[in-house]
Amino acid sequence: MSEKKKVVVIMGPTAVGKTALSIHLAKKYQGEVINGDSLQVYRHLDIGTAKVTPEEMAGVPHHLINIVDLHEPYTASDFKKAAELAIAAIHKKGKLPILVGGSGLYIQGLLYDMKFGQGGEDRDYRRKLEIELVEKGADGLWSQLEAIDPQAAANIHPNNSRRVVRALESIHVSGKPFSSQTDSVKTSKYNALLIALNSDRQILYNRINQRVDQMVETGLLEEAKVLYELADRDLNQAHKGIGYKEWFPYFSGEISFEEALENVKQNSRRYAKRQLTWFRNRMEAVHWFDVSNDDYLEKVEQLIEDFRK
C-alpha cells in the first residue's frame, strides 16, 4: 500500500471547463480545491483570469487564490512550496486535495519535485539580461541560452522570456547548467490521479472567443488598465498574462479596440493549443476526457471512485 498522499489533478486548456468539474467533484467527494493557474494567485486579476467567484465556489474551500499583490513576483518554485503545504493541510482534515489549472510547469514541478534552479540571485545581472531582452528580442536571448545550455533551451519556449532570464541568471550565479538544476524525480511524489479535459478544437475555440467577449463586457479593460499603469510594468510578471498585455498597445493609441480584441482571442487560442501540447508531451499516465461526450462526467466519477478505494 502506497504511503504517498492522494491528489486529484484536473488540467487542460483554457475555457474547457476545469473549474466547474473541480467544484462538482469537491462537493461530491469531500474535496478542497488548490489553484494551479499562474495568474489566479494575484489579487485584483479576477475577470481576465476567469477566477472562480465566491458564488461558484458553492462553499468549497479554495487555496492559493488571491495571495499575491500585483507588483510582487511569484514563481513556480513559490507555487510548489505553497501547494505542498496546502496538500498536507487538506489531508490532515481528511479531505481530498483537487489541484486544478492550466499552468503545466506549476503542476509538473509540484508532482515531480522539480528544483527550479537553485543557483541563487544576482539582481544586477538580471537587470542586464532584461535590457538585452529589450534590445535583442526574445529569440536573441533564447539563442544565448541555447548556446551555453542546449538542454535547458529545448525545455523552455523562446517566448517564455522570464524563464529564459532566470535560466541565464542561475547559470551565471552557480556556474552550472540550468538543466542540471531543474532535474526532477522520475515518479510523482504523490499518488496522483491525472485528469485532462479536451474538446473538439472548433468548439473549444468558439468557447474561448465567447469567453473573451464576456470578459470585455464585465470589465476586462479596467483590470488591464491597472496593470498598464503599474510602475516598471515591463518587469512585472502579472502584466505578461494573455488577456491583459494585448490591450497595452490600444491604451497607448497604437492599435484599435477591434485589433486588440482579436489579438486577445488569437493569443488565447494559441495558448490553449500550447497547453494541450504540454500535457500530452510532458505528463504521463493522464486520463483524457472529451467534455462534449454525454457520458464524460459519469466516467470521471467512476475513475474517482476507483481511485479513492
Summary of the structure (lengths in Angstrom):
residues: 309
radius of gyration: 19.6
end to end distance: 11.5
largest distance: 61.9
contacts: 954
relative contact order: 0.16
helix: 54%
strand: 11%
